[in-house]
Amino acid sequence: MPTIEIVSINSTALQLNQENFSIAIIEEDKLISHRELFYDLLRQQNGIIVHIGNPEFKYDKCGGFFAGELIDWDIDYPGELIIPVNKISDPIFNSDANQQFSFKFLDQYKPDIDKLLKIALDKSPIKKVCFLTDYQFGPGKETIEIIYTINDFWQQHDNNGLRLNTLYEMYGQ
């Protein structure tokens, strides 16, 4: 299942209240993703990371935490995901990546994501936030994209969808 996170660069706290969101959130002051795709990049930064999860995890954050129910999966992938049998000894083993490339949020969750992005940007003393995804069935190679503003982010989302396994950098004035 996909990991979705927002990072507020150089902020010390966002002071988020779970009651104000329909999605599950975990706010942490150590920039450690729940997955490893952007590990090296995050460890070079300081700030606050917000892990975003399905509504069912709002009050149970101790087990698995992922955001698959927030996503419109029909945007890019017409069929079922193929989960390969793990045969590491097979020289042509496919790691299962490259099955789905784009996604959109379901409409009912867009306001929460927008609110989180705006809070993260407002609390960043250098006015920089990162939105990142990590999905094992997404593109095999991660991407970093400078998208400039939150409005540009939503235009990209609405017009073409967002790319999985991508870190989007956004800035404010």
TORDO-440027 format. One record per residue: x, y, z of N, C-alpha, C, O in turn; residue in one letter. Coordinates in steps of 0.001 Angstrom, whole numbers, plus 500000, padded with zeros to 6 digits. Example, Ala and Ser with C-alpha at 12.3 -4.5 7.8 and 13.67 -1.06 7.14 Angstrom:
     n_xx     n_yy     n_zz    ca_xx    ca_yy    ca_zz     c_xx     c_yy     c_zz     o_xx     o_yy     o_zz   rest
   513190   494310   507800   512300   495500   507800   513200   496700   507800   514236   496681   508465      A
   512850   497750   507080   513670   498940   507140   512900   500030   507870   513409   501138   508039      S
This chain:
     n_xx     n_yy     n_zz    ca_xx    ca_yy    ca_zz     c_xx     c_yy     c_zz     o_xx     o_yy     o_zz   rest
   500832   498823   500000   500000   500000   500000   500881   501247   500000   502020   501201   500465      M
   500376   502329   499496   501214   503514   499344   501431   504289   500645   500562   504369   501513      P
   502617   504846   500731   502942   505799   501781   502828   507186   501181   503353   507442   500098      T
   502148   508080   501878   502026   509471   501452   502421   510334   502638   501926   510152   503750      I
   503336   511292   502380   503843   512122   503464   504046   513554   502991   504284   513814   501812      E
   503945   514468   503937   504212   515885   503699   505292   516311   504687   505220   515993   505874      I
   506301   517037   504185   507397   517500   505025   507411   519024   505015   507412   519654   503958      V
   507422   519595   506197   507557   521039   506377   509016   521310   506744   509445   521050   507868      S
   509773   521840   505770   511213   521986   505935   511538   523067   506973   511037   524189   506913      I
   512394   522684   507921   512916   523532   509007   511872   523974   510027   512179   524796   510890      N
   510657   523458   509954   509683   523803   510995   509959   522964   512235   510586   521908   512160      S
   509486   523445   513366   509710   522734   514624   508449   522042   515136   508541   521133   515961      T
   507281   522454   514663   506017   521820   515042   504910   522369   514155   504917   523543   513785      A
   503964   521509   513823   502783   521956   513080   501572   522053   513992   500605   522745   513672      L
   501617   521368   515118   500546   521369   516113   499207   520955   515496   498185   521616   515678      Q
   499247   519851   514767   498038   519338   514126   497160   518638   515147   497657   518027   516093      L
   495859   518729   514951   494883   518066   515805   494116   517061   514948   493427   517450   514005      N
   494229   515786   515267   493574   514737   514487   492079   514996   514313   491505   514632   513287      Q
   491455   515611   515292   490010   515872   515230   489625   516796   514070   488466   516809   513653      E
   490575   517560   513550   490295   518498   512463   490415   517885   511067   490295   518590   510065      N
   490652   516571   511004   490874   515909   509718   490063   514626   509625   489885   513915   510614      F
   489579   514341   508431   488872   513073   508211   489854   511948   507903   489513   510774   508041      S
   491070   512297   507487   492106   511309   507231   492956   511138   508484   492951   512003   509360      I
   493677   510042   508572   494576   509817   509703   495889   510553   509462   496382   510603   508336      A
   496445   511117   510512   497724   511814   510413   498608   511452   511597   498131   511228   512710      I
   499902   511400   511330   500910   511255   512380   501940   512348   512127   502522   512413   511044      I
   502167   513202   513111   503157   514280   513011   504390   513883   513804   504295   513529   514980      E
   505559   513944   513152   506809   513590   513829   507889   514619   513522   507898   515230   512453      E
   508803   514801   514481   509871   515780   514295   511181   515169   513793   512192   515866   513713      D
   511176   513907   513462   512317   513247   512830   511890   512896   511406   510881   512219   511211      K
   512644   513348   510422   512271   513142   509025   512632   511728   508575   513605   511502   507855      L
   511807   510789   509030   511977   509392   508668   510672   508919   508051   509638   508865   508717      I
   510732   508581   506784   509559   508091   506070   509196   506699   506572   510035   506001   507142      S
   507962   506303   506363   507554   504940   506687   508121   503937   505686   508103   502732   505937      H
   508626   504429   504553   509315   503592   503574   510647   504255   503260   510937   505323   503799      R
   511468   503651   502400   512848   504093   502268   513200   504836   500986   514358   505219   500818      E
   512282   505052   500096   512606   505589   498781   513359   506922   498846   514300   507130   498080      L
   512966   507814   499736   513590   509134   499834   514406   509288   501124   514603   510404   501604      F
   514868   508193   501673   515595   508191   502942   516798   509140   502920   516928   509988   503802      Y
   517673   509007   501926   518897   509818   501874   518591   511309   501771   519254   512127   502409      D
   517613   511656   500990   517239   513068   500840   516681   513632   502146   517044   514735   502555      L
   515804   512881   502793   515182   513370   504028   516188   513516   505168   516082   514444   505969      L
   517144   512627   505248   518099   512705   506363   519013   513917   506258   519684   514263   507230      R
   519054   514567   505105   519850   515780   504919   519076   517042   505313   519631   518140   505287      Q
   517802   516889   505676   516922   518014   505984   516529   517996   507461   516760   517018   508172      Q
   515937   519090   507897   515314   519181   509212   513879   519621   509011   513545   520247   508004      N
   513038   519294   509967   511655   519741   509894   510704   518746   510508   511074   517936   511358      G
   509464   518827   510055   508382   517986   510552   507839   517170   509385   507663   517690   508283      I
   507578   515902   509633   506969   515041   508624   505572   514650   509104   505364   514343   510278      I
   504631   514668   508179   503265   514232   508463   503001   513001   507608   503028   513068   506379      V
   502746   511884   508265   502376   510652   507591   500852   510683   507424   500126   510981   508372      H
   500382   510377   506232   498961   510455   505916   498420   509049   505733   499007   508234   505021      I
   497276   508765   506392   496723   507415   506330   495225   507384   506115   494544   508407   506175      G
   494738   506203   505866   493303   505967   505688   492533   506421   506931   493071   506382   508038      N
   491281   506850   506758   490470   507265   507912   490382   506214   509016   490281   506560   510193      P
   490419   504948   508650   490306   503876   509654   491459   503877   510651   491353   503259   511710      E
   492570   504569   510330   493732   504612   511213   493758   505846   512121   494740   506068   512829      F
   492702   506641   512108   492689   507871   512902   492989   507620   514382   493673   508418   515023      K
   492485   506535   514910   492657   506272   516340   493394   504969   516607   493424   504484   517738      Y
   493990   504403   515561   494791   503185   515706   496021   503344   514822   496031   502927   513664      D
   497053   503951   515387   498248   504281   514610   499429   503378   514942   500564   503678   514570      K
   499172   502290   515629   500263   501418   516064   500586   500316   515055   501706   499806   515043      C
   499646   499948   514229   499886   498881   513262   500298   499448   511922   501007   500452   511848      G
   499844   498791   510854   500114   499288   509513   499495   500661   509321   498422   500944   509855      G
   500169   501513   508559   499681   502873   508335   499960   503224   506887   501114   503408   506500      F
   498920   503317   506092   499075   503596   504670   497846   504345   504175   496888   504536   504923      F
   497875   504773   502896   496856   505693   502403   496132   505195   501155   495675   506008   500352      A
   496020   503916   500979   495411   503363   499776   493956   503727   499562   493504   503806   498420      G
   493213   503950   500636   491789   504278   500502   491540   505744   500150   490398   506131   499901      E
   492583   506558   500127   492443   507968   499778   492566   508193   498270   492331   509294   497773      L
   492936   507143   497562   493335   507263   496158   492285   506709   495205   491659   505681   495462      I
   492113   507422   494100   491320   506940   492973   492251   506076   492128   493046   506597   491345      D
   492154   504772   492284   493073   503844   491620   492752   503647   490140   493563   503068   489417      W
   491614   504104   489676   491220   503861   488290   491838   504835   487295   491684   504648   486088      D
   492526   505855   487760   493062   506867   486849   494067   506296   485859   494089   506722   484704      I
   494888   505357   486268   496027   504957   485450   496092   503464   485179   496771   503037   484245      D
   495417   502688   485955   495627   501245   485854   494320   500519   485576   493424   500528   486419      Y
   494194   499897   484425   492937   499266   484051   492707   497877   484623   491583   497379   484562      P
   493734   497230   485179   493579   495839   485613   494004   495622   487044   494082   496554   487844      G
   494276   494377   487343   494708   493984   488676   496231   494039   488771   496928   493767   487794      E
   496745   494391   489952   498175   494367   490164   498664   492930   490171   497975   492035   490660      L
   499839   492712   489634   500443   491384   489621   501472   491335   490733   502458   492071   490708      I
   501248   490481   491696   502193   490322   492792   503046   489106   492470   502562   487976   492530      I
   504328   489328   492125   505172   488223   491672   505579   487302   492805   505618   487695   493971      P
   505878   486084   492442   506443   485140   493392   507901   485533   493558   508609   485712   492567      V
   508350   485667   494771   509703   486129   495044   510697   485004   494800   510838   484094   495618      N
   511381   485077   493669   512413   484102   493328   513718   484858   493140   514123   485144   492014      K
   514369   485179   494241   515585   485973   494188   516669   485273   493375   517506   485939   492767      I
   516667   483950   493355   517684   483220   492593   517456   483323   491083   518339   482978   490299      S
   516278   483794   490675   515960   483944   489251   516619   485209   488715   516316   486298   489203      D
   517518   485105   487721   518243   486287   487233   517351   487309   486526   517772   488452   486346      P
   516143   486940   486123   515262   487909   485476   514075   488263   486375   513028   488702   485898      I
   514255   488065   487677   513203   488382   488647   512790   489841   488533   513639   490731   488482      F
   511490   490083   488494   510946   491432   488446   510483   491813   489842   509756   491053   490482      N
   510894   492978   490319   510601   493384   491692   509157   493813   491905   508793   494161   493028      S
   508334   493803   490890   506920   494165   490922   506665   495646   490711   505510   496070   490740      D
   507699   496446   490499   507534   497877   490229   507000   498079   488817   506829   497129   488053      A
   506743   499337   488493   506339   499746   487140   504974   499212   486710   504757   498949   485527      N
   504060   499050   487655   502714   498615   487309   501726   499770   487299   500736   499727   486568      Q
   501973   500789   488087   501084   501946   488129   501938   503195   488317   502855   503214   489138      Q
   501628   504241   487546   502478   505423   487554   501799   506669   488110   502470   507502   488718      F
   500505   506822   487923   499820   508047   488323   498671   507763   489276   498180   506638   489369      S
   498253   508805   489981   497103   508681   490873   496474   510042   491081   497082   511076   490803      F
   495265   510028   491565   494571   511220   492055   493958   510866   493395   493682   509703   493688      K
   493752   511896   494203   493030   511690   495448   491541   511648   495158   491061   512317   494243      F
   490817   510867   495933   489361   510928   495880   488940   512316   496345   489551   512888   497247      L
   487901   512852   495729   487497   514242   495981   487278   514563   497459   487613   515662   497902      D
   486728   513636   498221   486415   513943   499619   487665   514137   500481   487566   514672   501586      Q
   488842   513713   500000   490066   513855   500797   490943   515026   500359   491895   515376   501056      Y
   490638   515628   499229   491436   516750   498745   491471   517928   499726   492539   518511   499913      K
   490355   518305   500360   490429   519430   501311   491393   519180   502479   492089   520101   502907      P
   491443   517957   502995   492375   517653   504079   493825   517745   503615   494667   518307   504316      D
   494116   517204   502453   495480   517266   501921   495875   518727   501685   496988   519137   502017      I
   494963   519500   501115   495225   520925   500871   495495   521657   502183   496429   522454   502266      D
   494694   521396   503195   494873   522048   504500   496236   521689   505095   496919   522553   505645      K
   496634   520416   504986   497935   519995   505506   499084   520678   504761   500049   521124   505381      L
   498979   520757   503441   500019   521431   502660   500148   522893   503067   501258   523403   503216      L
   499016   523566   503246   499040   524991   503602   499586   525220   505012   500329   526176   505235      K
   499232   524369   505952   499774   524478   507312   501280   524236   507284   502049   524982   507891      I
   501695   523186   506574   503122   522860   506491   503914   523994   505864   505013   524305   506322      A
   503377   524617   504826   504051   525733   504173   504108   526952   505095   505136   527622   505185      L
   503010   527228   505770   502952   528369   506678   503944   528226   507833   504544   529215   508254      D
   504122   527005   508348   504996   526774   509498   506463   526619   509112   507329   526625   509987      K
   506758   526482   507830   508145   526365   507385   508781   527748   507349   508319   528606   506597      S
   509828   527994   508139   510445   529316   508142   511072   529690   506793   511263   530871   506504      P
   511392   528686   505970   511946   528989   504647   510901   528805   503543   511223   528868   502356      I
   509643   528575   503949   508509   528442   503016   508768   527372   501955   508676   527619   500753      K
   509098   526164   502452   509343   525025   501564   508693   523785   502152   508897   523460   503322      K
   507911   523097   501335   507319   521820   501727   507598   520788   500647   507817   521119   499482      V
   507583   519548   501057   507723   518428   500135   506539   517493   500333   506147   517188   501459      C
   505990   517053   499234   504929   516047   499230   505537   514827   498564   506059   514926   497454      F
   505477   513671   499229   506119   512500   498643   505268   511252   498780   504480   511097   499713      L
   505461   510371   497812   504790   509079   497824   505834   507986   497643   506887   508205   497045      T
   505525   506819   498165   506370   505642   497989   505430   504445   497880   504716   504107   498824      D
   505447   503816   496712   504524   502709   496434   505284   501613   495703   505855   501866   494642      Y
   505302   500413   496242   506113   499339   495671   505705   498973   494253   506531   498456   493501      Q
   504466   499222   493863   504020   498899   492514   504135   500092   491565   503760   500007   490396      F
   504661   501209   492087   504834   502409   491275   506100   502333   490444   506714   501272   490329      G
   506491   503461   489862   507688   503493   489031   508906   502954   489773   509071   503195   490969      P
   509748   502231   489064   510938   501638   489670   511975   502662   490083   512807   502377   490945      G
   511948   503837   489498   512905   504896   489808   512164   506088   490405   511153   506536   489863      K
   512675   506598   491529   512067   507767   492151   512383   509017   491347   513352   509067   490589      E
   511527   510037   491534   511660   511299   490827   511491   512444   491818   510721   512338   492773      T
   512214   513539   491587   512022   514770   492345   511577   515823   491353   512208   516025   490316      I
   510475   516499   491684   509926   517504   490780   509651   518788   491561   508985   518764   492596      E
   510167   519898   491059   509857   521201   491641   508584   521692   490969   508544   521897   489756      I
   507549   521876   491775   506246   522246   491218   505852   523670   491622   504830   524185   491169      I
   506658   524300   492468   506578   525708   492877   505472   526031   493868   505792   526393   495000      Y
   504203   525926   493526   503162   526361   494464   502153   525245   494713   502063   524278   493956      T
   501402   525410   495791   500335   524459   496093   499277   524498   494996   498729   523459   494628      I
   498983   525686   494470   498027   525774   493356   498514   524995   492140   497725   524313   491486      N
   499815   525090   491829   500380   524323   490712   500259   522818   490968   499993   522037   490054      D
   500459   522431   492225   500323   521026   492622   498916   520521   492301   498753   519448   491719      F
   497899   521302   492686   496519   520875   492452   496157   520936   490963   495343   520139   490497      W
   496742   521859   490221   496512   521874   488772   497071   520609   488136   496422   519986   487295      Q
   498291   520233   488549   498892   518991   488051   498004   517807   488423   497724   516947   487587      Q
   497568   517768   489669   496696   516699   490152   495440   516598   489308   495105   515519   488817      H
   494740   517715   489135   493441   517698   488467   493553   517437   486965   492697   516767   486386      D
   494596   517958   486336   494725   517826   484881   495348   516507   484438   494888   515896   483474      N
   496398   516063   485141   497146   514886   484684   497324   513819   485744   497792   512721   485439      N
   496965   514112   486970   497259   513210   488074   498663   513473   488596   499442   514199   487978      G
   498976   512879   489733   500301   512971   490334   501054   511683   490059   500447   510626   489886      L
   502356   511772   490019   503187   510602   489737   503549   509927   491059   503981   510585   492005      R
   503370   508629   491111   503779   507862   492282   505304   507838   492366   505990   508060   491368      L
   505824   507570   493551   507261   507512   493819   507954   508802   493402   509049   508801   492839      N
   507273   509897   493700   507774   511227   493357   507727   512112   494593   506807   512033   495407      T
   508747   512958   494710   508771   513978   495737   508560   515307   495008   509347   515694   494144      L
   507475   515996   495381   507161   517308   494812   507593   518381   495801   507170   518374   496957      Y
   508444   519312   495341   508842   520456   496161   507919   521626   495839   507631   521903   494675      E
   507459   522310   496890   506616   523485   496739   507141   524601   497621   507756   524357   498659      M
   506888   525833   497193   507413   527003   497894   506320   528036   498096   505290   528007   497421      Y
   506550   528945   499026   505655   530068   499256   506418   531368   499147   507626   531381   498911      G
   505694   532467   499322   506335   533783   499232   506968   534164   500554   507555   535239   500670      Q
